[in-house]
Amino acid sequence: MAQPWSTPSRLVAVTAAVLLCGACGDEEPTGPGTGSIEVAAILTGSDLDLDGFTVTVLNHGSGDLTPNGFLQIDGIAEGPHLVSLSGVADNCSVENNPAEASVESGSTTEVVFRVHCEPTTGWILVNARTEGTDLDQDGFTLTLDGGATFPIGTNGTQNIGQLEPGPHEVELSGLAENCTLVGDNPVEAVVERGVTVTVSFYVSCVPLPRGTLQLTTTVSNNFDPDGYEVIVAGESVGRVPVEGTTTLQGVVAGSRPVELRDLAPNCQVDGNNPATAEIPEGGSASLSVAVVCTNPPDGRIVYVGRPFGRLGLNVMNGDGTGKLLIWRGDSSQPTWSPDGSHIAFVSSRDGDPSLYIVRQDGSNLRRVTTAPPGSRDLQPDWSPDGSRLAFNRWTPSGWQMLCCSHLYVVNVDGTNLTPVTSGEGDSDWDPAWSPDGSQLAFSHRPFTILRWNYSGAGFGIFTVYLDGTGMQEVTAVTDPREWDDRHPDWSPDALRSPLTARWAPTGSTACFPTVRGFGSWHPISSTWQRVRPGHLTDRDWCSGDQGISTP
């Protein structure tokens, strides 16, 4: 019998209708009208039947129906019809099947089959319970029917599903040497459809034998400043420094893997990691581990940041590659020693901000100064021979933050701390060593200006000998309410400003821009101040940069 909803049948029906009506003239057609049936299947439950169904309209044909889809059947004569759903899985049942549909001419009748499916499989819920001392830290392994494996915690659960009904075998393995299983192993579990069967394993652990490990760590090149974490047989036993011997008590005895963790990104263990240590019960064993770190190349930049998620001193190549963390912790104002072997910086790691020195590889950190309570040691600058540091000791005033700071010099080993400038209420900042190491250039604002000017401006450039004598004014502050001269530097033979300083071809004359705007540092390109070495107070004005070039 032709299917009334298929395309060829509809074409034939239309053609026949036209032929018949051609003989009827203008008379109204007679006979029953037609309508449509729309069939849907809604699935509920578990283990659903997803391969589809067959819909049959009695005496009219059949068609395919997808799960949770619908099928529309057209051209069905008006009147009652039986609609049935077949191709249903054994674990599924259909309500009201077949269903009766009453078709009306020109309308669509809906038929909905509700298909409910029962589970075809079951589950096994496995419990692991462990008691005692020195519990197994890495958990256990479950094996199902000698094949598939599943992890389970020391005191954990594991749900194994989609199991065919019938008996299944579950085995627990991976117990530590000091732990034993109490009860049967493996255990048989009989699975039923839609049912969860519970299986429990009970484990008892006794104390492990313990000993002592003497761990010696050595390093080369770049250090990891905060040391390493030590893991013995999967158990963290503490941290050790980058160099030295550490006694680790209560380490699990026997042939044990010893691993160093938390190494800097540029460091790795030279050899096996973990290494093996033979630790006797109640005795002591020794193990040496060497760490090798890459040494950053020349042309490096030191900066403060957290490229590895840890704030500290970092170095990188000039093109931004090769980032390395060399010292972790609070730090600021880093500066290289003249030979590139050390870095001076400011840190408040031990109290008020003070000066510290560390080797370029992060080793040999040492504190150079201890700022008095309420003071801050800032702006370290290396002497040309790298033996001393000049710096600013600032004691902030509540009414003027830049008040009350003076320059000091100290040996890099922290000895011979010597004040260079003094003066109650004066502000001395930005120390810079002369090339011969005999003088400091700096920014100076006397208290006489500060008393009536609260803007923070009014600094000029001065020089002074290390014993505090011979203080000379280099730049005059003509309007202390607006003008600042700050951050001096030296050429190989004379003083200069770091702000686009220009030098005569002979190196005997320098012109540098003054700045305006309460320390906002906007150069005035048309006005340059000229300084002659040896006559630092004899100054006049350059007209633009005519006749001036860089050295």
C-alpha positions in Angstrom: 0.0 0.0 0.0 1.4 3.4 -0.9 2.4 5.7 2.0 0.2 8.8 1.9 3.0 11.1 3.4 5.6 10.2 0.7 6.2 12.7 -2.1 5.3 10.3 -5.1 1.9 9.4 -3.6 1.0 13.1 -3.1 1.8 13.8 -6.7 -0.3 11.0 -8.0 -3.2 12.0 -5.7 -3.1 15.6 -6.9 -3.0 14.5 -10.6 -6.0 12.2 -10.1 -7.9 14.9 -8.3 -7.3 17.3 -11.2 -8.5 14.7 -13.8 -11.6 13.9 -11.8 -12.5 17.5 -11.2 -12.0 18.3 -14.9 -15.1 16.2 -15.6 -17.1 17.7 -12.8 -17.3 21.2 -14.1 -18.2 23.7 -11.3 -19.7 21.1 -9.0 -18.4 20.8 -5.3 -16.3 17.6 -4.7 -17.8 14.8 -2.7 -16.3 12.1 -0.4 -14.4 12.3 3.0 -11.7 15.0 3.6 -8.2 14.4 4.9 -6.0 15.6 7.7 -2.6 14.9 9.4 -1.3 13.1 12.4 1.8 14.4 14.2 3.6 11.7 16.4 6.2 12.4 19.1 8.1 10.2 21.5 9.3 11.4 24.8 11.9 9.3 26.6 12.5 9.2 30.4 14.5 7.0 32.7 18.0 5.6 32.2 19.8 3.5 29.5 17.5 5.1 27.0 16.6 3.6 23.6 18.4 6.0 21.3 18.3 4.1 18.0 14.8 5.3 17.1 11.3 3.8 16.6 8.8 2.9 13.9 5.4 4.6 13.7 2.5 2.7 12.1 -0.9 4.1 11.2 -3.2 1.1 10.8 -4.2 0.6 7.2 -2.2 3.6 6.2 1.5 2.8 6.4 4.5 3.4 8.6 7.5 5.7 9.1 10.6 6.3 11.2 10.7 8.4 14.4 13.8 9.7 16.2 14.0 9.7 20.0 12.5 12.9 21.4 11.6 14.0 17.8 8.3 14.1 15.8 6.9 12.7 12.6 4.1 14.3 10.6 1.8 12.0 8.5 -0.3 13.8 5.9 -3.3 12.7 3.7 -5.1 10.6 6.3 -8.8 10.3 5.9 -10.9 11.9 8.5 -12.1 9.6 11.2 -10.6 7.4 13.9 -7.2 5.7 13.3 -4.9 3.4 15.4 -1.3 4.6 15.7 1.3 2.3 17.2 5.0 2.6 18.2 7.4 -0.4 17.6 11.1 -1.0 17.7 11.2 -0.3 21.5 14.2 -1.7 23.5 13.5 -4.5 26.0 14.2 -2.3 29.0 11.7 0.3 27.8 7.9 0.4 28.0 5.4 2.6 26.2 2.2 4.0 27.8 -1.1 3.7 25.8 0.4 1.8 22.8 -1.3 1.7 20.3 -3.1 5.1 20.6 -6.3 6.1 18.9 -6.2 9.4 16.9 -9.3 11.1 15.6 -8.5 12.9 12.4 -10.5 15.9 11.2 -10.5 17.3 7.8 -7.9 20.0 7.3 -6.4 19.8 10.8 -3.5 18.0 12.6 -4.0 15.6 15.4 -1.1 15.1 17.9 -0.2 11.7 19.3 2.5 11.6 22.1 4.1 8.3 23.2 5.8 8.4 26.6 8.7 5.8 26.6 10.2 5.0 30.0 13.4 3.0 30.2 14.7 1.0 33.2 18.4 0.6 33.8 20.1 -2.3 32.1 23.3 -2.1 34.3 24.2 -1.5 37.9 26.9 0.0 40.0 29.5 -0.9 42.6 30.4 1.7 45.2 33.8 0.9 46.8 34.8 2.4 50.2 38.4 2.4 51.5 39.0 3.0 55.2 42.5 3.2 56.6 43.5 3.4 60.3 46.8 3.5 62.2 50.1 5.4 61.9 52.1 6.5 58.8 49.1 6.0 56.5 49.7 5.3 52.8 49.8 8.9 51.3 49.3 8.0 47.6 46.2 5.9 47.9 45.4 2.6 46.4 44.4 1.0 43.1 41.1 -0.9 42.4 41.1 -3.6 39.7 37.7 -4.8 38.3 37.5 -8.3 37.0 41.2 -8.5 36.5 41.1 -5.7 33.8 40.1 -2.1 34.3 41.7 -0.1 37.1 40.5 2.8 39.2 42.2 5.0 41.8 40.9 5.3 45.3 42.1 7.5 48.2 43.5 6.2 51.5 40.1 7.1 53.0 38.0 7.6 49.9 35.3 6.2 47.7 35.0 5.2 44.0 31.8 4.6 42.1 32.1 2.1 39.2 29.1 2.1 36.9 27.7 0.7 33.7 28.2 -2.9 34.9 26.3 -5.8 33.4 24.2 -7.7 35.9 25.9 -10.6 37.5 29.0 -11.3 39.7 32.0 -9.0 39.5 35.4 -9.2 41.3 37.0 -6.1 42.9 40.6 -6.2 44.1 42.6 -3.6 46.1 46.3 -3.1 45.6 49.1 -0.6 46.0 49.4 -0.8 49.8 52.4 0.7 51.5 54.9 -1.7 53.1 53.7 -0.9 56.6 50.0 -1.4 55.7 47.9 -4.6 55.6 44.4 -5.4 54.4 41.9 -6.6 56.9 39.4 -9.0 55.3 39.0 -10.7 51.9 40.8 -9.4 48.8 39.5 -9.6 46.1 35.8 -9.2 47.0 32.9 -10.5 44.8 30.0 -8.2 44.2 26.8 -9.3 42.5 25.4 -6.5 40.3 21.6 -6.1 39.7 19.9 -3.8 37.2 19.5 -0.3 38.6 21.0 -1.2 42.0 24.2 0.0 43.6 26.2 -2.6 45.5 28.6 -1.5 48.2 32.1 -3.0 48.8 34.3 -1.9 51.6 38.1 -2.5 52.2 39.7 -2.0 55.6 43.4 -1.2 55.8 45.6 -1.0 59.0 49.0 0.7 59.0 51.8 0.5 61.6 54.5 3.0 62.3 57.4 3.0 59.8 60.9 2.7 60.9 62.7 6.0 61.1 66.2 7.3 60.8 68.3 10.5 60.2 69.4 11.9 56.8 72.4 14.3 56.6 71.6 16.2 53.3 74.3 18.3 51.8 73.4 20.7 49.0 75.8 22.6 46.8 75.2 25.0 44.0 77.0 26.7 41.1 76.2 29.9 39.2 72.8 31.4 39.9 71.3 30.5 43.3 67.7 29.8 44.3 67.7 32.2 47.3 65.0 30.5 49.4 66.4 27.0 49.2 64.5 23.8 48.3 61.7 21.5 49.7 62.9 18.0 50.4 60.6 15.0 49.7 61.5 11.6 51.0 59.4 8.6 49.9 56.6 11.0 48.9 56.6 12.8 52.3 57.7 16.4 52.7 60.4 16.5 55.5 61.2 20.3 55.4 63.3 22.8 53.5 67.1 23.0 53.1 69.3 26.0 52.2 71.0 26.3 48.8 74.3 25.4 50.4 75.3 23.6 53.5 74.4 20.4 55.4 71.0 19.9 57.1 70.1 17.2 59.5 66.7 15.8 58.8 65.3 13.8 61.7 62.6 11.2 61.6 63.1 10.3 57.9 61.6 7.0 56.8 64.2 4.3 57.0 65.1 2.0 54.1 66.1 2.6 50.5 64.2 5.8 49.9 63.9 8.3 47.0 65.0 11.8 48.0 63.8 14.6 45.8 64.5 18.4 45.8 61.5 20.5 44.8 60.8 24.2 44.4 63.9 24.9 42.4 64.2 28.3 40.6 63.3 28.1 36.9 66.9 28.5 35.9 68.2 25.7 38.2 68.2 21.9 38.0 69.7 19.0 40.0 73.0 17.7 38.5 72.2 14.0 38.5 69.1 12.0 39.4 66.2 13.7 41.1 65.0 11.9 43.1 68.3 10.3 44.2 68.3 7.2 46.4 69.4 7.2 50.1 70.0 4.1 52.2 68.7 5.2 55.6 69.2 2.7 58.5 66.5 2.3 61.2 67.6 4.4 64.2 70.8 5.4 62.4 72.0 8.1 60.0 72.8 8.3 56.3 74.4 11.0 54.2 73.5 12.3 50.8 74.9 15.1 48.7 72.9 16.8 45.9 74.4 19.3 43.5 72.3 22.0 41.8 73.4 23.8 38.7 71.9 27.1 37.6 72.3 28.9 34.3 74.3 32.1 34.5 72.7 35.1 32.8 74.8 36.4 29.9 76.4 39.9 29.6 74.3 42.9 28.7 71.8 42.1 31.5 69.1 44.3 33.0 68.2 44.0 36.7 64.7 45.0 37.7 62.1 44.4 40.4 59.1 42.4 39.3 57.2 39.1 39.5 57.7 37.4 36.1 57.4 34.0 37.9 54.6 35.0 40.3 57.1 35.9 43.0 58.2 39.4 43.8 62.0 39.9 43.8 65.1 40.9 41.9 65.2 39.6 38.4 67.7 39.8 35.5 67.0 39.5 31.8 68.8 40.0 28.6 68.7 43.4 26.8 66.1 42.1 24.4 63.8 40.9 27.2 64.6 37.2 26.9 66.2 35.0 29.6 64.2 36.2 32.6 65.7 34.8 35.8 64.6 35.3 39.4 67.8 35.8 41.4 66.5 36.9 44.8 62.9 36.5 46.1 61.5 39.1 48.5 60.7 42.7 49.1 63.2 44.9 47.0 63.5 48.2 45.1 66.0 50.5 43.5 68.5 47.8 42.3 71.8 49.0 40.8 74.8 47.1 39.4 78.3 47.2 40.9 80.9 48.6 38.4 82.2 45.1 37.6 78.7 43.6 37.3 79.4 41.1 40.0 77.0 42.4 42.7 73.7 44.2 42.9 72.9 46.8 45.6 69.2 47.3 46.4 66.7 48.5 49.1 64.6 46.1 51.1 62.4 46.3 54.2 62.7 42.5 54.8 64.1 43.0 58.3 62.4 46.3 59.3 62.7 49.8 58.0 64.1 50.1 54.4 67.8 49.5 54.4 70.6 48.6 51.9 71.5 45.1 50.9 74.0 43.6 48.5 73.7 40.3 46.7 75.9 38.6 44.2 74.7 38.6 40.6 73.9 34.9 40.9 71.6 35.5 43.9 74.1 34.2 46.5 75.8 35.8 49.5 73.0 38.1 50.4 74.1 40.5 53.2 72.7 43.6 54.9 74.9 46.7 54.6 72.9 49.3 56.6 70.4 49.3 59.3 68.1 52.3 59.1 67.2 53.9 62.5 63.6 53.5 63.5 61.3 55.7 61.3 64.1 56.3 58.8 64.7 54.9 55.3 68.0 54.2 53.6 67.4 54.8 49.9 69.1 55.5 46.5 72.2 53.4 46.7 75.0 54.4 44.3 78.3 52.5 43.9 81.7 54.1 44.1 83.8 53.8 41.0 86.0 51.1 42.6 83.0 49.2 43.9 84.2 49.3 47.5 81.6 51.8 48.9 78.0 52.9 48.6 76.6 56.4 48.8 73.0 56.6 49.8 70.3 58.9 51.1 69.0 58.5 54.7 65.5 59.9 54.9 63.5 60.7 58.0 60.1 61.8 56.7 58.5 64.8 58.4 54.8 64.7 58.9 54.4 68.2 57.4 56.8 67.9 54.4 57.5 64.5 53.0 60.7 65.4 51.3 62.2 67.0 54.3 65.0 65.9 56.4 67.3 63.7 54.4 71.1 63.5 54.2 73.8 61.7 52.3 76.0 58.9 53.8 78.8 56.7 52.6 79.4 53.2 53.8 81.8 50.3 52.9 80.1 47.4 51.1 80.8 45.2 54.2 78.7 47.6 56.4 81.7 49.2 58.1 82.8 52.9 58.3 79.3 54.5 58.0 80.1 58.2 57.5 77.7 61.2 57.1 78.5 63.4 54.2 75.9 66.2 54.4 74.1 67.7 57.4 71.8 70.6 58.2 68.6 70.5 60.2 65.6 70.4 57.9 67.7 70.2 54.7 66.8 67.7 52.0 69.7 66.0 50.1 68.8 63.4 47.5 70.1 61.6 44.3 73.8 60.9 45.2 76.1 60.3 42.3 79.9 59.6 42.6 82.4 61.6 40.6 84.6 59.5 38.3 87.6 59.8 40.6 85.6 58.9 43.7 86.4 62.1 45.6 83.0 63.9 45.4 79.3 63.4 45.3 76.9 65.3 43.1 73.4 65.5 44.5 70.1 67.4 44.7 69.9 69.8 47.6 67.1 72.0 49.0 67.9 74.0 52.1 65.5 74.4 55.0 65.4 78.2 54.3 63.5 77.4 51.1 61.3 74.7 52.6 60.0 77.0 55.4 58.0 79.1 53.0 57.6 76.7 50.0 55.4 73.6 50.7 55.2 72.5 47.0 58.1 70.1 47.2 60.1 72.1 44.6 63.2 74.2 45.1 66.0 71.6 44.5 69.3 72.5 42.9 72.4 70.5 41.9 75.4 70.6 44.3 78.7 68.8 44.8 80.5 68.0 48.0 83.6 66.1 49.0 83.2 62.9 51.0 84.3 64.5 54.2 81.5 67.0 53.9 83.7 70.0 52.9 83.8 72.0 49.7 80.0 72.0 49.1 79.4 73.9 45.8 76.2 75.0 44.2 76.2 73.9 40.5 72.7 75.2 39.5 70.9 78.1 41.1 67.2 77.8 42.0 65.9 81.1 40.7 62.3 80.4 41.5 61.9 77.7 44.2 58.2 77.7 43.8 58.4 76.2 40.3 61.9 75.0 39.5 63.7 71.7 40.4 67.1 70.5 39.2 67.3 66.8 40.1 69.1 63.5 39.4 72.7 64.6 38.4 75.2 62.3 36.8 78.8 62.6 35.8 80.6 62.3 32.4 84.1 60.7 32.6 85.5 64.2 33.3 82.7 66.4 34.4 79.2 66.7 35.9 76.1 66.2 33.7 72.4 65.9 33.9 70.8 62.6 32.9 68.1 64.5 31.0 69.5 64.7 27.4 72.7 66.3 28.5 74.8 67.7 25.6 78.6 68.0 25.6 81.0 70.1 23.6 83.2 68.1 21.3 86.2 68.7 23.6 84.3 67.5 26.7 85.1 70.8 28.4 81.5 72.2 28.4 78.2 70.6 29.1 74.7 72.0 28.6 71.7 70.3 30.2 68.0 71.2 30.5 66.4 72.6 33.7 62.9 71.3 34.5 59.7 72.9 35.6 56.5 71.8 37.2 57.0 70.7 40.8 59.2 67.8 39.8 57.1 66.7 36.8 60.3 66.8 34.7 59.3 68.5 31.5 62.5 69.7 29.8 62.6 73.3 28.3 64.3 72.7 25.0 65.1 76.3 24.3 67.0 76.9 27.6 70.2 75.1 28.5 72.5 75.7 31.4 76.3 75.4 30.7 78.8 74.2 33.3 82.6 74.4 33.0 84.5 71.7 34.9 86.6 73.2 37.6 84.4 76.3 37.6 81.1 74.8 38.6 79.7 78.0 40.0 80.7 80.0 36.9 77.7 79.5 34.7 75.9 81.3 31.9 73.1 80.3 29.5 73.3 78.4 26.2 71.0 79.5 23.4 69.3 76.3 22.4 71.8 73.6 21.5 73.8 75.5 18.9 77.4 74.4 18.8 76.8 71.6 21.3 77.1 67.9 20.7 77.1 64.7 22.7 80.5 63.3 23.7 
